[in-house]
Amino acid sequence: MTHVQSGPTATQILAWFGADVIKVERPGEGDPTRGQLRDKPGVDSLYFTMLNSNKRGITLNPKTEAGKKIFTRLIELCDVMVENYAPGAIDRMGFPWETIQKINPRMVYASVKGFGAGPFEDCKVYENVAQCTGGSASTTGEIDSVPLVTGSQIGDSGTGIHLVAGILAALLHREKSGRGQRVTCAMQDTVLNLCRVKLRDQQRLAHGPLKEYPQYPNGKFGDAVPRAGNASGGGHPGWIVKCKGWETDPDAYIYVIAQVQAFSTLAKVIGHADWLDDPNYNTPDARLPRLAHIFAEIEKWTMTLGKMEVMATLNPLNVPCGPILSMKELAEEPALRKTGTIVEVDHPTRGKYLTVGNPIKLSDSPSDVRRSPLLGEHTEEVMRTLVGLTDAEIQAARQQGAI
Ligand SMILES: CC(C)(COP(=O)(O)OP(=O)(O)OC[C@H]1O[C@@H](n2cnc3c(N)ncnc32)[C@H](O)[C@@H]1OP(=O)(O)O)[C@@H](O)C(=O)NCCC(=O)NCCS
C-alpha cells in the first residue's frame, strides 16, 4: 500500500532481499508517479520504474465491498503490510491497526508519516518539507546565506530505509514472540537522525567558545548551529577546491580533507614544506584562523591537475579526498556496473533503462534487479493463486471496480 517514494523505497529493498512484494494500486489510476516526470510519452516513468523493481503489481480498491473482502484475505495471508498514505487514510478504508491485528495477529504493519505524534501529525509531507523541518535545511548552505535543501532524498528514501530496519526487527521479534507489531517512521525523525551531528554541535555551542573547526569558521555565531558551507562535520578541516577544467566543467572539483595526520604530507605535495617549520601553520590551532588561505593554496595546486589525477596522487599518501562525480560519470562507471549498484533493466514498454541496484550486499543472498510491474499486471494471478478467487468472482470484482 505504498506510493511515491518513501514507502516504495522500503518495499523495493525487501523485494531485493527476496520478499514476494505485492504492490497494491488504485484500479485505473495506480501510483501517481507512473505518470510523473515522464521522459517518454505513455510509458511508466523512470520515477516509478526505479522505485518499484522486483515487485508484483495488482489493482485493488479496499473501499468497495468485494475489495474489502480481498484486502482482508491479503492481510490474513501476508507477513508485512507497508503503507505511506496521508495520516488516517488506511483507517478510513476500514482497516485501523486494531482491525488488522484482529485479522492477523502475526502481521507487521509499517507506516511512513511526515511527523510523529504532536502538532503536525495530520500534515501531508513531501521530501523538502521533511528536510526543512528535520534540521537539514537550517544547517545546509553557504555560510551567511539562505537555507538549502540537498539532492539526497533523505526524507523519502532515507525514511524508507529506516522503515526496513524496523520491519526486519519486528519480523525477528515475531519469530520469538509469535506476534506482529506496528512499525512507524516519521520523516522529520529520520532527517533529524541523519542530522545527528548537528544536534551534537548545537549542544557544543552552548558550552563554547569552541575552537574546533567548523564551529566558528568566522568567529561570529548566534544561538543555533549555523550553515557551514562545505566544511566537514567531523572536526577535520575540509573544503571543495577547483581542479583543472573548472572554467567549463561544473564538476571539476575535489573535496580535500586537511586532517592532522595527513597535513605534513599534503603541505609537501602542494609545495608548502615551509609550513612544517612555521609556527603559524604547524599546529591545528595555529591553522584554524588561516584555513581559507590554506585551502586557497591547496587549490592553486589542484587547479594544475584533473580531479582524478589529484585523487590518484593524494590517495596513496593517505590524504583523504573525493572527486565531485557527476551523475553522468556515475552512470558510466564500470566498477558500479560490476558490483550491481548501477544496473541496466529491460522493460516491455519503455525499453532499457538504468537503475540503482541494492546498495546492501549480502554474501549468500545476492540481489538481482527485475523490472517494475505494469499497472495491474499480476492482479488475476494473485487473485487466483494467492487469494483463491474463482474466475466468476474475479469477473464480479472487476465489474464492481474492486480490482
Ligand atoms: C505523499 C502524500 C503527501 C500524498 O498525498 P495525496 O496525493 O493527497 O494522497 P493521500 O495519501 O492523501 O491518498 C489519497 C487517497 O487515495 C486513497 N487510496 C489509496 N490507495 C487506494 C486504493 N488502492 N484504492 C482506493 N483508494 C485508494 C486513499 O485512501 C486516500 O483517500 P482519502 O483521502 O479519501 O482517505 C501523502 O500520502 C503523505 O503525506 N504520505 C505520508 C508521508 C509520505 O510518505 N510522504 C512522502 C511521499 S514520498
The ligand as an SDF file (V2000), in Angstrom:
LIG
                    3D

 48 50  0  0  0  0  0  0  0  0999 V2000
    2.6500   11.7070   -0.0600 C   0  0  0  0  0  0  0  0  0  0  0  0
    1.3590   12.3900    0.2880 C   0  0  0  0  0  0  0  0  0  0  0  0
    1.6270   13.8480    0.6760 C   0  0  0  0  0  0  0  0  0  0  0  0
    0.4490   12.3450   -0.9460 C   0  0  0  0  0  0  0  0  0  0  0  0
   -0.8190   12.8760   -0.6550 O   0  0  0  0  0  0  0  0  0  0  0  0
   -2.0430   12.6220   -1.6480 P   0  0  0  0  0  0  0  0  0  0  0  0
   -1.5550   12.5700   -3.0480 O   0  0  0  0  0  0  0  0  0  0  0  0
   -3.0620   13.6720   -1.3590 O   0  0  0  0  0  0  0  0  0  0  0  0
   -2.5450   11.1430   -1.3240 O   0  0  0  0  0  0  0  0  0  0  0  0
   -3.1930   10.5400    0.0110 P   0  0  0  0  0  0  0  0  0  0  0  0
   -2.1610    9.8390    0.7820 O   0  0  0  0  0  0  0  0  0  0  0  0
   -3.9640   11.6030    0.7450 O   0  0  0  0  0  0  0  0  0  0  0  0
   -4.1940    9.4500   -0.5520 O   0  0  0  0  0  0  0  0  0  0  0  0
   -5.2490    9.8390   -1.3990 C   0  0  0  0  0  0  0  0  0  0  0  0
   -6.4210    8.9440   -1.3310 C   0  0  0  0  0  0  0  0  0  0  0  0
   -6.1400    7.7730   -2.1060 O   0  0  0  0  0  0  0  0  0  0  0  0
   -6.8040    6.7000   -1.4900 C   0  0  0  0  0  0  0  0  0  0  0  0
   -6.2570    5.4270   -1.9280 N   0  0  0  0  0  0  0  0  0  0  0  0
   -5.0080    4.9900   -1.8390 C   0  0  0  0  0  0  0  0  0  0  0  0
   -4.9090    3.7580   -2.3460 N   0  0  0  0  0  0  0  0  0  0  0  0
   -6.1240    3.4010   -2.7690 C   0  0  0  0  0  0  0  0  0  0  0  0
   -6.6520    2.2560   -3.4040 C   0  0  0  0  0  0  0  0  0  0  0  0
   -5.8830    1.2070   -3.6800 N   0  0  0  0  0  0  0  0  0  0  0  0
   -7.9580    2.2410   -3.7000 N   0  0  0  0  0  0  0  0  0  0  0  0
   -8.7370    3.2900   -3.4200 C   0  0  0  0  0  0  0  0  0  0  0  0
   -8.3010    4.4140   -2.8260 N   0  0  0  0  0  0  0  0  0  0  0  0
   -7.0110    4.4620   -2.5140 C   0  0  0  0  0  0  0  0  0  0  0  0
   -6.5980    6.9550   -0.0310 C   0  0  0  0  0  0  0  0  0  0  0  0
   -7.4880    6.1990    0.7300 O   0  0  0  0  0  0  0  0  0  0  0  0
   -6.8610    8.4530    0.0480 C   0  0  0  0  0  0  0  0  0  0  0  0
   -8.2540    8.6930    0.1340 O   0  0  0  0  0  0  0  0  0  0  0  0
   -8.9500    9.5300    1.3310 P   0  0  0  0  0  0  0  0  0  0  0  0
   -8.2310   10.8330    1.4010 O   0  0  0  0  0  0  0  0  0  0  0  0
  -10.3400    9.6540    0.8670 O   0  0  0  0  0  0  0  0  0  0  0  0
   -8.8090    8.7630    2.5850 O   0  0  0  0  0  0  0  0  0  0  0  0
    0.6460   11.6700    1.4630 C   0  0  0  0  0  0  0  0  0  0  0  0
    0.3120   10.3900    1.0500 O   0  0  0  0  0  0  0  0  0  0  0  0
    1.5010   11.6000    2.7280 C   0  0  0  0  0  0  0  0  0  0  0  0
    1.6640   12.5820    3.4600 O   0  0  0  0  0  0  0  0  0  0  0  0
    2.0360   10.4040    2.9970 N   0  0  0  0  0  0  0  0  0  0  0  0
    2.7970   10.1350    4.2080 C   0  0  0  0  0  0  0  0  0  0  0  0
    4.1660   10.7490    4.1600 C   0  0  0  0  0  0  0  0  0  0  0  0
    4.9420   10.3020    2.9610 C   0  0  0  0  0  0  0  0  0  0  0  0
    5.1710    9.1360    2.7480 O   0  0  0  0  0  0  0  0  0  0  0  0
    5.4180   11.3150    2.2160 N   0  0  0  0  0  0  0  0  0  0  0  0
    6.4010   11.1160    1.2060 C   0  0  0  0  0  0  0  0  0  0  0  0
    5.9340   10.5040   -0.0030 C   0  0  0  0  0  0  0  0  0  0  0  0
    7.3640   10.1140   -0.9620 S   0  0  0  0  0  0  0  0  0  0  0  0
  1  2  1  0
  2  3  1  0
  2  4  1  0
  2 36  1  0
  4  5  1  0
  5  6  1  0
  6  7  2  0
  6  8  1  0
  6  9  1  0
  9 10  1  0
 10 11  2  0
 10 12  1  0
 10 13  1  0
 13 14  1  0
 14 15  1  0
 15 16  1  0
 15 30  1  0
 16 17  1  0
 17 18  1  0
 17 28  1  0
 18 19  1  0
 18 27  1  0
 19 20  2  0
 20 21  1  0
 21 22  1  0
 21 27  2  0
 22 23  1  0
 22 24  2  0
 24 25  1  0
 25 26  2  0
 26 27  1  0
 28 29  1  0
 28 30  1  0
 30 31  1  0
 31 32  1  0
 32 33  2  0
 32 34  1  0
 32 35  1  0
 36 37  1  0
 36 38  1  0
 38 39  2  0
 38 40  1  0
 40 41  1  0
 41 42  1  0
 42 43  1  0
 43 44  2  0
 43 45  1  0
 45 46  1  0
 46 47  1  0
 47 48  1  0
M  END
$$$$
